[in-house]
């Protein structure tokens, strides 16, 4: 669900920047930087959690094979 939110906000801001250019208020740039930072943090968390889940699945598979 977060992915759709971030994609929509990113599309909105990129359309605004294409129409108005970089002459916009610095607050818009700051809000865009905050959204990109939160997107990077959420992406990093998802990648890390997927890695942990795959490691747990491998460990469970090895435990089943040992019995």
C-alpha positions in Angstrom: 0.0 0.0 0.0 2.9 2.3 0.7 4.2 1.8 -2.8 1.1 3.3 -4.4 1.2 6.3 -2.0 4.9 7.1 -2.8 4.4 6.5 -6.5 1.4 8.8 -6.6 3.2 11.6 -4.7 6.3 11.2 -6.8 4.3 11.4 -10.0 2.5 14.5 -8.7 5.7 16.3 -7.8 7.5 15.4 -11.0 4.5 16.7 -13.0 4.6 20.0 -11.0 8.3 20.3 -11.6 7.9 19.7 -15.4 5.2 22.3 -15.7 6.7 25.0 -13.5 10.5 24.2 -13.6 12.9 24.9 -10.8 11.6 28.4 -10.1 9.3 27.0 -7.6 9.3 27.7 -3.9 12.2 26.1 -2.0 9.5 24.5 0.3 8.4 22.3 -2.6 12.0 21.2 -3.1 12.4 20.5 0.6 9.1 18.4 0.7 10.3 16.5 -2.4 13.6 15.7 -0.7 11.8 14.5 2.4 9.5 12.2 0.3 12.5 10.8 -1.6 14.3 10.2 1.7 11.3 8.4 3.2 11.0 6.3 0.0 14.7 5.3 0.3 14.3 4.4 3.9 11.1 2.3 3.2 12.9 0.6 0.3 15.9 -0.2 2.3 13.7 -1.7 5.0 11.8 -3.9 2.5 15.1 -5.2 1.0 16.5 -6.0 4.4 13.3 -7.7 5.5 13.2 -9.8 2.3 16.7 -10.9 2.9 15.9 -11.9 6.5 12.8 -13.9 5.3 14.8 -15.7 2.7 17.5 -16.6 5.3 14.8 -17.9 7.7 13.3 -20.0 4.9 16.7 -21.5 4.1 17.2 -22.4 7.7 13.8 -24.0 8.0 14.5 -26.0 4.8 17.8 -27.2 6.2 16.2 -28.2 9.5 13.6 -30.3 7.7 16.3 -32.1 5.7 18.2 -32.9 8.8 15.3 -34.8 10.4 
